[in-house]
Amino acid sequence: MIDISTEEVLTFSEACKRIPSRRRGKAPNIATLYRWTNQGIRGVRLEYVMVGGTRCTSVEALQRFFDRLTERAEERLLEPPLVGADVGHGREHPNDSAPPRTPGVHHAGRCYPQAC
């Protein structure tokens, strides 16, 4: 939770200028911050406060957001890799339990040769 009495509050426009450039040396678009507050990334959402009708965040909230994202990334690195039947939706081979295909009949936009 952002405490406006102790944290440096920024509008999203100001916050975009404070975030390190990501692609081609450009600052992130303001829509990126809205997405981070609404949807988040990997279950982590950016904190914000409404100041009148303006959505704002803080330098400290950005730091907490990036710290949590880093923790999630490190947790994923520590998870054991999936092997064997765990890979590919539980099948050992993608066609193991696929329905039989009728030659010359279109299936999901694909035509299987013989009658085509």
Secondary structure as UniProt FT lines:
FT   TURN            4..6
FT   STRAND          9..11
FT   HELIX           12..18
FT   TURN            24..25
FT   HELIX           30..38
FT   TURN            42..43
FT   STRAND          49..51
FT   TURN            52..53
FT   STRAND          54..58
FT   HELIX           59..78
FT   HELIX           84..86
FT   TURN            89..90
FT   TURN            94..97
FT   TURN            103..104
FT   STRAND          106..107
FT   TURN            108..109
FT   STRAND          110..111
FT   TURN            113..114
//
